Amino acid sequence: MTKRIFLPLSLTAAAVLISGCAAVSPPSLSLGEAELPCTVNTDGAECECTALYLPDGSCRVAFTSPEVISGLTAELSPSGSAGLSFGSLSCSGGSISLPPSSPAVIVYDVLRDISAGDKKDKPEKSDDGYIFSGSCGEHGYKAFADKEGKMTRLEIS
């Protein structure tokens, strides 16, 4: 009699334990539509900025440090045109070309790469959500995201 009761209870307990251990898939990384704090470390120099990547593939990068470029804003588009503004000074058009080593171009390239959505690496879980690591050209990056996968910060080195 105890075997008849024990067997169904054992099977039920095993089913509950197995279903409770099922792996939860991490969310996909999404850029959202808010300004994103970024840190860029290249060639021994660090700068901080906010970046807004728009659905049309254009991007606005506004530098906050170091002080010498604080207030500089670069606007880049998929067509290759760029615009720069600093205080009341601005210039834009197809004749402006920023070098690939420019922090604004690096941020734009990484965000464009992330927006393509073809990242296959599994993210690392963190207290606040997830950390997606990857590389774009010569630069590695860490994209920090909340539990839903929305990016909250970007670090590029």
Secondary structure, 3 states (H helix, E strand, C coil): CHHHHHHHHHHHHHHHHHHHCCCCCCCCCECCCCCEEEEEEECCEEEEEEEEECCCCCEEEEEEECHHHCCEEEEECCCCCEEEEECCEEEEECCCCCCCCCHHHHHHHHHHHHHCCCCCCCCEECCCEEEEEEEECCEEEEEEEECCCEEEEEEEC
